[in-house]
Amino acid sequence: MGLVFTVPGGWSAVGTDSIWLTAEANSPPAGAGLLFTRGAGLFSDPCHTGPAPDVAVGPTVEDFAGALAAHRLLDVTTPVDVTLAGYPGRYVDLQVPADISMCDKGGGDVGADPIYRPWDPGLYAQGPSQRWHLWILDVAGQRVVVQSTDYAGTSAKNRAGLQAIVDSIQIQP
């Protein structure tokens, strides 16, 4: 599957599956980013995760969107129908808690940042109060999750730039 999108100045590639603001990265209080995943099984407690997700999720768009919305510890909006890049799907927003200090620390290291991870494989929260915007798409029978992230402190200019990137996405199955 190929993904093509337009990236304005001020953004940088991170690995093969995401981009972040060059100056702010995807960090609080003003960062933003974009990531592509497939969605996966959920952790019953996104603050205290094991080596693998413990909540099985089926392979469809509705399976993943419904599991997110039904999760008792996630603050997720009701899924709504959406079309992105010509593909149907469901859209939800997920709000990371303002206090994730009680979450397990990264790698178990003392002094490491807390890790809030609703599913794996996938991005963990880059900081408290991060907002995740999820387009969960059916691309020729495969689930694709387009995940943009920002914070309350992300500038209107950078949020608009991020939305322009999302709007430019073309998917080649």
Contacts in CASP RR format, 6 or more apart in sequence:
PFRMAT RR
TARGET T0000
AUTHOR 0000-0000-0000
METHOD contacts of the structure
MODEL  1
MGLVFTVPGGWSAVGTDSIWLTAEANSPPAGAGLLFTRGAGLFSDPCHTG
PAPDVAVGPTVEDFAGALAAHRLLDVTTPVDVTLAGYPGRYVDLQVPADI
SMCDKGGGDVGADPIYRPWDPGLYAQGPSQRWHLWILDVAGQRVVVQSTD
YAGTSAKNRAGLQAIVDSIQIQP
1 139 0 8 1.000
1 142 0 8 1.000
1 144 0 8 1.000
1 171 0 8 1.000
1 172 0 8 1.000
1 173 0 8 1.000
2 171 0 8 1.000
2 172 0 8 1.000
2 173 0 8 1.000
3 36 0 8 1.000
3 169 0 8 1.000
3 170 0 8 1.000
3 171 0 8 1.000
3 172 0 8 1.000
4 169 0 8 1.000
4 170 0 8 1.000
4 172 0 8 1.000
5 165 0 8 1.000
5 166 0 8 1.000
5 168 0 8 1.000
5 169 0 8 1.000
5 170 0 8 1.000
6 164 0 8 1.000
6 165 0 8 1.000
6 168 0 8 1.000
7 19 0 8 1.000
7 165 0 8 1.000
8 161 0 8 1.000
8 164 0 8 1.000
8 165 0 8 1.000
9 22 0 8 1.000
10 21 0 8 1.000
10 22 0 8 1.000
10 23 0 8 1.000
11 19 0 8 1.000
11 20 0 8 1.000
11 21 0 8 1.000
11 22 0 8 1.000
11 165 0 8 1.000
12 19 0 8 1.000
12 20 0 8 1.000
12 21 0 8 1.000
12 22 0 8 1.000
13 19 0 8 1.000
14 20 0 8 1.000
14 26 0 8 1.000
17 35 0 8 1.000
17 36 0 8 1.000
17 37 0 8 1.000
18 26 0 8 1.000
18 33 0 8 1.000
18 34 0 8 1.000
18 35 0 8 1.000
18 36 0 8 1.000
18 123 0 8 1.000
19 33 0 8 1.000
19 34 0 8 1.000
19 165 0 8 1.000
20 26 0 8 1.000
20 31 0 8 1.000
20 32 0 8 1.000
20 33 0 8 1.000
20 34 0 8 1.000
21 31 0 8 1.000
21 32 0 8 1.000
21 33 0 8 1.000
21 158 0 8 1.000
24 30 0 8 1.000
24 31 0 8 1.000
24 32 0 8 1.000
24 154 0 8 1.000
24 158 0 8 1.000
25 31 0 8 1.000
25 126 0 8 1.000
26 32 0 8 1.000
26 33 0 8 1.000
26 126 0 8 1.000
26 149 0 8 1.000
27 126 0 8 1.000
27 127 0 8 1.000
28 126 0 8 1.000
28 127 0 8 1.000
28 128 0 8 1.000
28 129 0 8 1.000
28 130 0 8 1.000
28 151 0 8 1.000
29 151 0 8 1.000
29 152 0 8 1.000
29 153 0 8 1.000
30 151 0 8 1.000
30 153 0 8 1.000
30 154 0 8 1.000
30 155 0 8 1.000
30 158 0 8 1.000
31 126 0 8 1.000
31 149 0 8 1.000
31 150 0 8 1.000
31 151 0 8 1.000
31 153 0 8 1.000
31 154 0 8 1.000
31 158 0 8 1.000
32 148 0 8 1.000
32 149 0 8 1.000
32 150 0 8 1.000
32 151 0 8 1.000
32 154 0 8 1.000
32 158 0 8 1.000
32 159 0 8 1.000
32 162 0 8 1.000
33 148 0 8 1.000
33 149 0 8 1.000
33 150 0 8 1.000
33 162 0 8 1.000
34 146 0 8 1.000
34 147 0 8 1.000
34 148 0 8 1.000
34 149 0 8 1.000
34 162 0 8 1.000
34 165 0 8 1.000
34 166 0 8 1.000
35 122 0 8 1.000
35 123 0 8 1.000
35 146 0 8 1.000
35 147 0 8 1.000
35 148 0 8 1.000
35 149 0 8 1.000
36 144 0 8 1.000
36 145 0 8 1.000
36 146 0 8 1.000
36 147 0 8 1.000
37 121 0 8 1.000
37 122 0 8 1.000
37 123 0 8 1.000
37 144 0 8 1.000
37 145 0 8 1.000
37 147 0 8 1.000
38 121 0 8 1.000
38 142 0 8 1.000
38 143 0 8 1.000
38 144 0 8 1.000
38 145 0 8 1.000
39 57 0 8 1.000
39 64 0 8 1.000
39 119 0 8 1.000
39 121 0 8 1.000
39 122 0 8 1.000
39 136 0 8 1.000
39 143 0 8 1.000
39 145 0 8 1.000
40 53 0 8 1.000
40 57 0 8 1.000
40 119 0 8 1.000
40 120 0 8 1.000
40 121 0 8 1.000
40 122 0 8 1.000
41 53 0 8 1.000
41 55 0 8 1.000
41 56 0 8 1.000
41 57 0 8 1.000
41 67 0 8 1.000
41 119 0 8 1.000
41 120 0 8 1.000
42 53 0 8 1.000
42 54 0 8 1.000
42 55 0 8 1.000
42 57 0 8 1.000
42 67 0 8 1.000
42 68 0 8 1.000
42 71 0 8 1.000
42 118 0 8 1.000
42 119 0 8 1.000
43 49 0 8 1.000
43 50 0 8 1.000
43 53 0 8 1.000
43 54 0 8 1.000
43 55 0 8 1.000
43 117 0 8 1.000
43 118 0 8 1.000
43 119 0 8 1.000
43 120 0 8 1.000
44 54 0 8 1.000
44 55 0 8 1.000
44 73 0 8 1.000
45 73 0 8 1.000
46 73 0 8 1.000
46 74 0 8 1.000
46 103 0 8 1.000
46 116 0 8 1.000
46 117 0 8 1.000
46 118 0 8 1.000
47 100 0 8 1.000
47 102 0 8 1.000
47 103 0 8 1.000
47 104 0 8 1.000
47 114 0 8 1.000
47 115 0 8 1.000
47 116 0 8 1.000
48 103 0 8 1.000
48 104 0 8 1.000
49 104 0 8 1.000
49 115 0 8 1.000
49 117 0 8 1.000
49 120 0 8 1.000
52 120 0 8 1.000
53 119 0 8 1.000
53 120 0 8 1.000
55 67 0 8 1.000
55 71 0 8 1.000
57 63 0 8 1.000
57 64 0 8 1.000
57 67 0 8 1.000
57 119 0 8 1.000
58 64 0 8 1.000
58 67 0 8 1.000
59 143 0 8 1.000
60 138 0 8 1.000
60 143 0 8 1.000
61 88 0 8 1.000
61 89 0 8 1.000
61 90 0 8 1.000
61 136 0 8 1.000
61 137 0 8 1.000
61 138 0 8 1.000
61 143 0 8 1.000
62 79 0 8 1.000
62 90 0 8 1.000
64 136 0 8 1.000
64 143 0 8 1.000
64 145 0 8 1.000
65 79 0 8 1.000
65 89 0 8 1.000
65 90 0 8 1.000
65 92 0 8 1.000
65 134 0 8 1.000
65 136 0 8 1.000
66 79 0 8 1.000
66 90 0 8 1.000
68 74 0 8 1.000
68 76 0 8 1.000
68 79 0 8 1.000
68 92 0 8 1.000
68 94 0 8 1.000
68 118 0 8 1.000
68 134 0 8 1.000
69 76 0 8 1.000
69 77 0 8 1.000
69 78 0 8 1.000
69 79 0 8 1.000
69 92 0 8 1.000
71 118 0 8 1.000
74 94 0 8 1.000
74 118 0 8 1.000
75 94 0 8 1.000
75 95 0 8 1.000
75 97 0 8 1.000
76 92 0 8 1.000
76 93 0 8 1.000
76 94 0 8 1.000
76 95 0 8 1.000
77 92 0 8 1.000
77 93 0 8 1.000
77 94 0 8 1.000
78 92 0 8 1.000
79 90 0 8 1.000
79 91 0 8 1.000
79 92 0 8 1.000
79 136 0 8 1.000
80 90 0 8 1.000
80 91 0 8 1.000
80 92 0 8 1.000
81 88 0 8 1.000
81 89 0 8 1.000
81 90 0 8 1.000
81 91 0 8 1.000
82 88 0 8 1.000
82 89 0 8 1.000
82 90 0 8 1.000
82 91 0 8 1.000
82 135 0 8 1.000
83 89 0 8 1.000
84 135 0 8 1.000
84 137 0 8 1.000
84 146 0 8 1.000
84 166 0 8 1.000
84 169 0 8 1.000
85 137 0 8 1.000
85 169 0 8 1.000
85 170 0 8 1.000
85 171 0 8 1.000
86 171 0 8 1.000
87 137 0 8 1.000
87 138 0 8 1.000
87 139 0 8 1.000
87 144 0 8 1.000
87 171 0 8 1.000
88 137 0 8 1.000
88 138 0 8 1.000
89 135 0 8 1.000
89 136 0 8 1.000
89 137 0 8 1.000
89 138 0 8 1.000
90 136 0 8 1.000
91 133 0 8 1.000
91 134 0 8 1.000
91 135 0 8 1.000
91 136 0 8 1.000
92 134 0 8 1.000
92 136 0 8 1.000
93 131 0 8 1.000
93 132 0 8 1.000
93 133 0 8 1.000
93 134 0 8 1.000
94 118 0 8 1.000
94 131 0 8 1.000
94 132 0 8 1.000
94 134 0 8 1.000
95 129 0 8 1.000
95 131 0 8 1.000
95 132 0 8 1.000
96 116 0 8 1.000
96 125 0 8 1.000
96 127 0 8 1.000
96 128 0 8 1.000
96 129 0 8 1.000
96 130 0 8 1.000
96 131 0 8 1.000
96 132 0 8 1.000
97 116 0 8 1.000
97 128 0 8 1.000
97 129 0 8 1.000
98 128 0 8 1.000
98 129 0 8 1.000
99 128 0 8 1.000
100 114 0 8 1.000
100 116 0 8 1.000
100 125 0 8 1.000
100 127 0 8 1.000
100 128 0 8 1.000
101 114 0 8 1.000
101 128 0 8 1.000
102 114 0 8 1.000
103 114 0 8 1.000
103 115 0 8 1.000
103 116 0 8 1.000
104 114 0 8 1.000
104 115 0 8 1.000
105 111 0 8 1.000
105 112 0 8 1.000
105 113 0 8 1.000
105 114 0 8 1.000
105 115 0 8 1.000
106 112 0 8 1.000
106 113 0 8 1.000
106 114 0 8 1.000
106 115 0 8 1.000
107 115 0 8 1.000
113 127 0 8 1.000
115 124 0 8 1.000
115 125 0 8 1.000
116 124 0 8 1.000
116 125 0 8 1.000
116 127 0 8 1.000
117 123 0 8 1.000
117 124 0 8 1.000
117 125 0 8 1.000
123 147 0 8 1.000
123 149 0 8 1.000
126 149 0 8 1.000
129 151 0 8 1.000
129 152 0 8 1.000
130 149 0 8 1.000
130 150 0 8 1.000
130 151 0 8 1.000
131 149 0 8 1.000
131 150 0 8 1.000
131 151 0 8 1.000
131 152 0 8 1.000
132 147 0 8 1.000
132 148 0 8 1.000
132 149 0 8 1.000
133 147 0 8 1.000
133 148 0 8 1.000
133 149 0 8 1.000
133 150 0 8 1.000
134 145 0 8 1.000
134 146 0 8 1.000
134 147 0 8 1.000
135 145 0 8 1.000
135 146 0 8 1.000
135 147 0 8 1.000
135 166 0 8 1.000
136 143 0 8 1.000
136 144 0 8 1.000
136 145 0 8 1.000
137 143 0 8 1.000
137 144 0 8 1.000
137 145 0 8 1.000
137 146 0 8 1.000
137 171 0 8 1.000
138 144 0 8 1.000
139 171 0 8 1.000
139 173 0 8 1.000
140 173 0 8 1.000
142 173 0 8 1.000
144 171 0 8 1.000
146 166 0 8 1.000
146 169 0 8 1.000
148 162 0 8 1.000
148 163 0 8 1.000
148 165 0 8 1.000
148 166 0 8 1.000
150 158 0 8 1.000
150 159 0 8 1.000
150 162 0 8 1.000
154 162 0 8 1.000
END
